Amino acid sequence: QLQMKESGGGLVQPGGSLRLSCTPSGFRLGLYSVSWFRQAPGKEREGVALQSSDTGPISYANSVKGRFTMTRDNAKETVYLQMDSLQPEDSGVYYCGTPTGIRGQGTQVTVSS
């Protein structure tokens, strides 16, 4: 089964940082572009870091610009989302996905004091 696997979520205090990882399962990352999304309870899914091609520009949601950075390590078949200066409104389930609809179950991020 083709899917993505996210990891790195957890509980962090406001102002803290987390780095999420996303790896493919059942296929090679290759030239797939990967984007990060999040969804908080009762809210619509939000595109956090979007990339339409594996080397194309990354578009960040206004709410995370300057705080979140998506990077990719092809040798490790991993896409990362570095999240700094986290705030309670950043809480939610974060998941990664490809344009073809391959996605994971997500990893929970909770920002709370």
N, C-alpha and C positions, 0 to 999 in steps of 0.2 A: 504494500500500500504506500502510495506516495504521500508524504506529509512533511511538514516542517516541525522542528522541535525547538521550543523556546525554553530558556533557563535564565536564572540570575535575578528573578524577582525576590521581593521580600518586604520587610517592614523597615522603614527608614524615617528619621526625624526630618522635619522641614529644614531645608538648606543642605541636606545631605546628597549623596550621589549613589547611583547604581549603574552597573553595566549589564545590559541584557545581551544574551547570545542567541543566535538562530542558526540551526544546522539542518540540512536536508536529510530525510530518511527515505531510503528506497530509490534514490536517484542522486546524480552528481549535480552540484550547483551550476557548474559550467557557465554558460552565458545568461542564465536566468537573472533577471533583475528581481530584487527583493525589496519590499516595503514594510514598514512598521505601522501598525494600527493600535488603537486602544479603545476600550469601551468601559465606561463607568456605569454603575447601576442606574437605570432609569434614563440613560442618555444614549444618543445616537453614537454609532461607531464613528471614530474620528481618525483620519489619516494623519499620522504623526510625522513620518518621513517617507516621502514617496519618490521612487526612482523608476522611470519607464524603461531604461535600458541599463545593462550592468556597468557601463562606464559613463552614463549620462549624468546630467546635473540632478542634485537632490533637492526636492522641494519640502520645506518644513512647514508645519502648521504655525500660524502666527503665535499661538500660545506657547510654543516651545523654542522658537527661534532664539539663537544665542545661548541656549541652555542644553539642547540635545544635539548629538552628533552621531550620524550613522557612518560606519566604516565597514570595510569588507576585507577579509583575508582569504583569498582564493586557495592558497596552499593549505589552509586549515578548513576549507569549505565552511566558513563561518561568516555571518554578518552580525555586526555588533550595533547596539544602540547605547551610547554613553549618555547618561542623564545626570546633569548637574543642577545645583540650586533647586532641588525638588520642592514642590509645594503640595499641600493637601489636595488641590484640584488636579494634580497629576495622578492621583490614585485611580486604579482600574486594572482591568485585565489587558495585558499587552500581548499582541501576537504578530507574527510576521507572515507574509504571504507572497506568492508570485503572481504575475499578471494572468497566469493560466488557472488561478484559483486554488493552487496548492497552499494550504495553510496549516497551522498547528493548533493545539488546544489552548495555548496561551500561558502566560505566567503572571501571577498576581503581584501588583505593586501597590503598597500601602504607605502613604506618607502621613505620619501622625506623630504628635508629641506624647 
